[in-house]
């Protein structure tokens, strides 16, 4: 009788946990991101007149400011004179150490047209044989005449951090994924499939069917 009662409460609590945990994780991530952005923009936010008059702290103002800034920069870059100004500023910043490397990496991860030669996602044995990891390719290198890939392996839930490994091309494979498993439904794994659907969900949204092919 006692075991039955304990089992009843255990099953109900586990069921409740399954329902609540996703909301808690989403809330934690949003709070972390919004708090970090708000803290970054604190000097600007403190100058806004309505902030001091508000009866309570308004979270997310930093996010709104970021969206406004991104829109303005995008609008400037759309027009000819604005695009020339942006290119001129970029040339100045390229003299700053690491700027060019970071710029090229960001453009590549966002699918920029100048990064067309590099495949986005690969599957590799890591950290040792018997384990496999999805990784984002950040660059290609020729080492002693052989092709190597530099691969970024995110660490969830903070997918902006992780491990970087350099691996020979014959040690990795390209990935094709499908939700149905039908022959003509397999497509190359995209960055959002790897970074957002797989790593950000801790593997919950893993592709149902995976095929690999030797890198060509």
N, C-alpha and C positions, 0 to 999 in steps of 0.2 A: 504493500500500500504506500509506504513511504517512498520507495523507488519510483512508483507510478506518479506520485505527486511531484517529486523532483524532476522527473522526466517531462511532465506537463509544463512546468515553469521553464525548464531549460529550452524546450522546443519553442515556446512562445517568445522567450527573450532572444533566442538566436534569430527568429523570424523578424522581431522588431529591430535587431541590430542590422540585418540585411537591408531593411528599409531605410534606417536612419543613417548608416555609415556613408553612403554616397553623398548625402546632403552635407554631412559634417566635413567630408573631404573637400567638396566644392567650396563650402563656406571658408574653410581654412586656407585654400589656395587663393580665393578672391581676396580675403582679408590680408594675406601676405603680400599679394601683388599691389592691391590698392594702397595699403599702408606704406609700402616701399616707395611708390610713385608720389604719394602725398608728402612723405618726408623729404623727398628730393626737391619738390616744388614749394616747400614751406616758406622760403623767403618771398616768393611771388604771391602765394596764397594769402600770406599775412597782410599784403598790401590791398587785397580786394575789400572794398568797403562793406559788402554784405556779410562777410565772414565774421567780423567783430560784432555785428548786430544780431547774428543768428543766435537763438536761444540754446542751441546745442551744436556740437561739432558735426559738420557735414562731410562724411567720407566720400571719396571718389572725385573731389574737385580736381585733384592732380590728373586723373584719367581724362577728364573733360578738357583740361588744358593741353594735354598731350595730343588728343584728337584734333583740337583746334590748330595747334602748331603743325601737325602732319598735313592737315588740309591746306593750310596757308603755304607751306613749303611745296606741296604737290601742285598747287595752283601757280605758284611762281615758276616752277620748273616746266610747266606746260607751255608757257609763252616763250617766244624766241629770245627776247632780251633776258628774260629770267633764266632760261636754260644756259645762256652764255655766262651769266653771272655765277650760276651754280658751278659750271665747269671751271671757271676762273678760281673760285674759292676752293674747289677740290684740288686743283694744281698746287695751291698754296699749302693745303693740309697734307698733301703727299710728301712734303718735305719733313713732316713730323714722323719720327720713328714708329713703325708698326701700323701706321694708318693705312697704307696701301694693302698690306696683308689682311688686315681686319676688313677693309672695304671689299676686297675680292672674295673673302670667305662668306661675308653676309650676302653678297650678290649671288654667289653660287648656291647657298642654301635656300635663297628665295626664288631660284630658278631664273636668274638673270640671263639674258641672251648671250652675254659674253662668256658664260660658263657652260657652253653647250657640249664641250668635249668630255666632261667628267660625268660618269654614271652616278646617280644620287644615292642608291641604297644597295648594300651587299650583305651577304650572310657569311660569317667567318667562325672558325673554331676559336672560342675565347671563354674563359681564361686558359683552358687547356682542352685536350682531346676529350670528346664525350659531351662537351657543352657547345652550344652555338649561340651567336648573338647577331641581332640586326645592327648594322652600323651605317652612318652617313659618310659618304666619301667627301673629303674636303680638298684633296689634291692628288696628283699622280707624280711619281718620281721615277727616274731611271737610275738604279743603283747597280754598279758593276755590269752595265749593259742589260739588266733585267728590269721589268716593269714592276713597280710597287705602288700600293695605294695607302694613303694616310686616311685612317678611318676614325671618326668620332663616335663613341658609344655612350649615349646619354645615361644618366643615373636618375631614375624617377624618385620622387615626383618633381624635383627641380631639374627639368630636362635641359636647362642651360649649362649644366655642369656634367662632367663625366670623365671617361678615359679616352686618350688618343693613342692609337697604335699604328705602326707602319708595317704592312704585311705584303708578302709577295703575291702577285696577281694569280698565280696558280694555286694559292691557298684559300682563295675566296670564290664565291659563285654569285651570279646574278639571281634575282628573285622574281618569280611570277606568282601572283596570288589570285584567288577566286573565292567567291562566297557560295557558289553552286557546285563547283567541281566539273562543270561541263567543259568539253574540250576547247571550245572557241571562246570561253569566258575568262581565260587567264590573261592578266595584264601585268606589266612591270610594277613592282611595289614603288609607290611614290613617297616623297618625304613626309607628307601629312599622314600617310598610312603608318609609317614607322614612328614618327615623332609624336603625333597627337593621338592617334587611335591605339597604338600599341604601348608606347612608353608612358604617356601621360595617364593611361588607365591601368598601369601596372600589369599589362598583358591581358586584361579583361576583353579588350576588343582585338584580340589576335586574329589574323586571317584564318578562315576555316580550312582552306586548301592552299598548300604551298608547293610549288615546283621550283627546282633550281636548274640552272644551266651554266655551263662553263663560260667564263668571261671571254669575250671575243675581242 
